[in-house]
Amino acid sequence: MLHLSDLKKMPENPIIETNHLVKSFKGSNEQVVKDISFSVYRNEIFGLLGPNGAGKTTTISILCGLFPPTSGSVIIDGMSLNGDLAGVKQIIGVVPQDIALYPTLTARENLNFYGKMYGVSGKELKDKIELWLGNFGLREAADRRVSTYSGGMKRRVNLIAAILHDPKILFLDEPTVGVDVQSRNVIIDHLKELNKKGTTIIYTSHHMEEAEHFCTNVAIIDNGKIIATGSPKELINSYPNCNNLESVFLHLTKRSLRD
């Protein structure tokens, strides 16, 4: 939960506000997301954390406008997701868990395609592609087919594709899954820099140590319900027998396997 001192630093209105979100899919009576509500404030790095099947990706997908909730509402930067989806899509970037690149194209060709899709073109697009390829250590490999890339390289290109249009809000679903330590550090460091420059980040991950040091606030979701919210430090301090976010996570979600 937020302290009063934290609230004074934040704008009065959250940049993302979800109210009583429910999602069930056609042909099933089971609710994947069960009446969840939370707010994300400008310049936060907000972690949505949970075990497999908890509802993280479904919630992120709703917020990105990939499919509508069964009930409930979402307001993003003052716009209703139901009423102004086109406006919302102009201000968000999305990094999906699955690599969303064309394997037979080079990294540069992929980024040209995605940049133009987001409305960036000409010298501006060329300059941004060169800047980010350099920042992510990909300039020398930029004209190789993505199919020849390592997992970490693909993850880095995937991220660049989502930020070429300078989104206000960046959604990341497991952005460092399956990558080497070096790639993970580069990705996290650049995300922190984007956040310092004003990008609000919503992030899901299974890496609790990473989330503990990366996120300003988190919500832990399990079985479609949010069961705890607060800064990592607040959550750790709330449970005397827990000395890190992973131990809090296991305490709240239990240790049974989730397949």
N, C-alpha and C positions, 0 to 999 in steps of 0.2 A: 504494500500500500504506500501511497505517496505521503511524504511529510508536508506540513504547511509551507515550510521554506521552499520546497521543490515547486509547489503550486504557484508561489509568487513569481518564480522565474519563468513559468510557462504562460503561453497565451491563454486567454479565457476559453477559447474554443479549440478542441482537438482537431488535428488534421484528418484523423480517421476516427469515426465513431460507429461502432456496431451495436445494434439493439435487438436482443432476443432472436438471434439468428438460429434458424432451424433448417436442416437439409436432410431430405430423404430422396432416394432415387426411384425412378419409375420401376414398378414391379416389385418394390420392397416396402414393407411397412416400417422397417428399422430406420431410426434416425441416426445419421452419421454425425451430425452436429446437433446438439441438444440445448437450445435456448441459451446461447452464449452472448454475453455483452462485454465489451471492453473498449477503451479509448487509447489512441496513440497520439502523442503530442509532437509538434514540430521539432525537428532535429534530434528526436529520440532514435536509438537503436533498440528496437523492440523485438524480443525473442519469443516466438511461439514454440514451446518445447513440449514434447510428448513421445511416448513409445510408438511403435508401429501400429497403425490402425486407429490412432487416437483421434484423428480428425484434422490434423495440421494442414495437410495438402488440400483437403476439401475446403477448409476455411480460407486459405490463401487464394484458392481458385475462385471462390465467391468474391473476394475483395478485388481481384483482378478483372472481374466481369466475364470469366470464362463460362460460368453458368449461374443462373439466378438461385437465390435461396428459396426454400419452400415457403418460409415466412420470415418476418423480421426485416430490418432495414439497415442500410449502410450509407453513411455520409462521408464523402472524401473531399477535403478542401472546400467544404460548403456545398458540394454537388451531390445530389441523390444518385446512387448507383443505378437505380431503376429508371430515373427520369433523364439522366444526362450521361449515359455510358460513354458516348463519343467524347465528351469533354473530359471525363475521368481518364480515358485511355491516352489523351494527349499529355498528361502530366505524370504518368507512371512508367516505370520500366520493370520488366519481369525477367527473372533468371530462373527458369524451371529446373527441376531436379534432373530430368532427362536432357541430354545435350540436344539443343535445337539448332543444329547447323547442317549445312549440306555437305556431306563427306567428299563428294567429287569436286567441290569448289575449293579454291585456296582460302586462307583466312581473310586476305584482303578482299576477295570477291564476295565472301559471306558478309563482311562488314559493310561493303558498298551496298549490297542488297538490303540489309536491315536498316542502314542509315537512311536510305531513300524511302523505305517503308514508313519510317518515323518522320519523314518530311525534311530531312537534312540532305543537302546536295552541294555540288560544285566544290569550290575551294574550301568552304567551311567543313564539308564532310571529309575531304582529302586530308586537311590539316588535323582534324580530330582523330582520324584513323591512324595517321602517322604518330601522333602524340601518344595514343593509348597503346599502340603496338610497341613503342619504345618503352613506355612505363612498365609494361608487363613482360618485357624481355622477349618479344616475339617478332621483332623487325626482321631479323635474318631469316626466319622461317615463314614470313608472311606470304610468300608466293608458292609455298608447298600446299598440296592438297591436305585438307583437314583429316582425311582418312589415315594419313601417315603420322598424325600427332599422337603424343602421349595423352593420358587422361588429364593430367594437370594442364597441359597446353590447351586442350579442348575447353576445359573449365574457364580458363582465362579469356579465350575468344568469346565464349558464351556470355561472360560478364560484360566484355566490351560492347557486344551487340546491344545490350540493354541500356547502356549509359550514353550512347552517342548523341542523344537528343537532350541531354541534361535534365533528366526527370526530377520532379520535386520529391517523388516517393519511389523507392526502389524495393521491390519484393524479391526475396531470395529464398528458394526452397532447396535446402541442403546444398549450398554453393560450394562446399569443400569436400563433399563425399567422394571417397575413392581417389584422393590426390595425395601426392607426396608432401612431406613437411615443408619443403621449400616453396612449392606452389601455394600451399595453404597460407603460409606467412605472407607471401606477396599479395594474395587476394585480400586477406584481412587488413593488411596495412593500407591498401588502396581504398578499401571500403571505409576505413576510419578517416582517411583524408577527404573522401566524398562527403562523409557526415559532417566533418568540420566546416566544409564549405556550404552546408545547408541542406543536404539531402537527408530526408527521413528514411530510415531503413527498417523494414519488417523482414524477419529472418527466421527460418526454421533450421534446426540442426539436431543431430544425435550426439554431437560432441559437447558434453557438458562443461568441460574445462575451457574450451573455446568460447562457449556462450557466457560463462561466468566473467571472463575478462573482456568480452566484446560488447555485451549488451548493457544498456543503461536500465532497462526494465524488461521483465519477462512475464509471460503467462504460461503456466503449466496446464496442459490439456490432457485429459485421459477419458476414454470411453465417450468422447463427444462433448465433455463438459470441462469448463475451466475450474480447476480445483485450487489454484493459488496464483496470486499476482504480487508484484513488487520488484524492487531492485534485487539483484543477486545477493548483495550484502544484507538487505533486510530479511530475505528469505532464510539465509544461512543463520542469521541471529535469532530467527523465530523458533528454531529447533535446536535445543541445547546439545543434542547428541550428534549434530551434523556440523562438519567443519568445511564443507565445500558444496557447490551447487549439485554435484552428482549425488552426494549422500542425501540431500534434500529431495532430489528427484526420485531416488529409489525409495525413500521413506514414504513419499506421497503416492507413488504409482505401484509400489511393491516390486518384488523381484521375479515374479512369474514371467515366463517367456511369452513374447508376443510375436506370432508368425502371421 
